[in-house]
Amino acid sequence: MTSEEIERGFQDVWKVVKETSKTVAETSKTVEKTSNAVYALAGKWSKFVEGLIAPAAERLFKERGIDVDGIYQRVKRHKNGEEMEIDILATNGEYAVLIEAKSTLKIEDIKDHIERLKKFKSFFPEYSNRKVIGALGGIVIEEGPDKYAYKQGLYVIAESGETIRILNDEKFNPKKW
């Protein structure tokens, strides 16, 4: 093999390396754009779920003997460098119902909501005299998370036909925080 042939071989290899690098960079950009689009869509789905639950919250909890008279969406509070956000807060003089809305309800979401319920009165002391209960709503709720939420004393809200309803049976007694 001559030095010219070796040089051409190196040039061919270098050309392939440059083309591969360009393809990897383009693929990375595409993956990033796709990830951003999926993240934005997930956020919109959660807001969609909030939009289904919030107008029905008054009816849903009245059916369970909790006559709420205030419905608030995306309630935020900051304290000691931490932030708490409640997707939907339904209140009356006796109760504060914290509702977390998810497009797909997972066990991790339930655990996060329980932590939120535990901290709620420290972030919102104006509700310290209320019974605080929790609910989770979702479009997709698999069998495991709904049973887990029930056992943790949380209401589970889901779509049912053309409306939404609380899945918990009539014997359910919510945990109070």
N, C-alpha and C positions, 0 to 999 in steps of 0.2 A: 504494500500500500504506500502510495506516494504521500508526501506532505500536503500536496494540493487536495488529494482525496480525503485525507484526515481533516483538513481545514473545512472542506465542504460538509463533511459528516458533523463536525462541531457546529457549523452554521445551521444545519438542518435540525440538530438537537436543540439548539438555542431558540430557533423559530418555534418549535413545538412547545418548549418551556414558556415562552412569551404568550403563545396562544392559550395554553392551559391556564396561565395566571390570569389572563383577561377573562376567560370563561369562569374561573373561580370567583373573581371579583363581581362579575355580572350576576352569577348565581347568588352570592352573598347579598347583593342589593335586592334581588328579587325576593329572597327569603325574608329580609328585613321589611320590605314593603308589605309582604303577605302577613307577617306577624303583626305589624301595625294595624292592618285592615281587620284582622281577626280580633285583636284587642278592642278596636273601636266598635266592631259589631257586637262583641260580648257586652260592652258597656251599654249599647243601645238596647239590647235584649233585656238587660236588667231594668233599665228605665221603662221598657215596655211592660215588664212584669209589675213594676211599681204602679204604672198607669192602670193596670187591671185591678190590682188589689186595693189601692187607696179609695176609689169611689165605693167599693163594696165593703170596706172594713166596718163601717157603721152597721150595716145590715148583718154581716157575718157575726159580729160579737153581740149584737142585740139578741140574735137567735140563741146565743149561749148565756144570756142573762147579764151581759155587760153592756150597759147602755152608754156607749161613748158619744161625746158631744164635740170633740175636737179631733181633727185629722190633720197632721202636719207631715210634709214630705221633706226628705234630705235635711234633717235637723243636725246641725254641727255645733260642737263645743270644744274649746281648747282649754287645757289645764296642765300646768307644769310641763310644758313642751310636748304633751300628748294630745291627740285629737280623737274625738269619738264622733261617728256619724251614724245616725239612725235613718234607715231608708224611709220608714213610715212610723210615726208616733201617733197612737190613738189614745185619747185621754178622757177622763171624767173626774169627778171629785174623789172617787175611790181608787181608780185604776190608772196605770200607765202601761199601755200595751206596745211593746217594741217589736216591729215587724221587719224582718230581713227578707228582701226580694232577690231571688236568683233565677237565672234562666235554667240552670241545671243545679239542683240541690245535692250537695255532697256532705259527707260526714264532717269534713274539715270546716265547712261553713257553719254547721251546727255547733261545733266546739267553739268557733270564733264568736258566735252569737251568745253563747253561754257566758263567755268572758265579758262581753259587752253588757249583758244583763247584770253581772256581778258588780261592775264598775259604774253603772248608770247613775245611782243616787249620789255618788261623789262628783260626777260631772254635772249633774242636774239636781242640785240640792232643793230646788223649788218643788220637786216631786218626792221628797223624802218621807212624806206622810202617806204616800200612795202604795198600793199593792202593785208591784211590778211583775208583769208576766210577759212571756215571749211567744212569738209565732214566726214561722218561716214559710215563705211562699215560693213556688217555682212552677215552671212549665213542665220540665222533665224532673220527675221525682221517682227514683228507683226504689225498690222494695227495702233495701237496707237503711238508707237515710230516714225514710218516713218512720220506720219502727224505732230507730235510735232516737229521733226527736221526740216521739211519743213517750218513750221510757225516761227521757230527760225532763219531761213535764212541759213540753212545748207544743203549741198548736201547729198543725201543718195545713197550709192552704194550697189548693191546686185547682186547675181548671177542670170543669166537669160539663161536657157538652158545650153549650153556649154561655155558660156562666162560670163562676168560681165558687168553691165551697170549702168549708173546714172538713178535713178528712177524719179527724178524731171522732170516736164514737161518743154517744151521749153520756157515758159513764166517766169520761175523761175529766180529771181534776188537775188543772194546771199548777205547776210549781210557782211559788211566789218568792220573789227576791226582795 
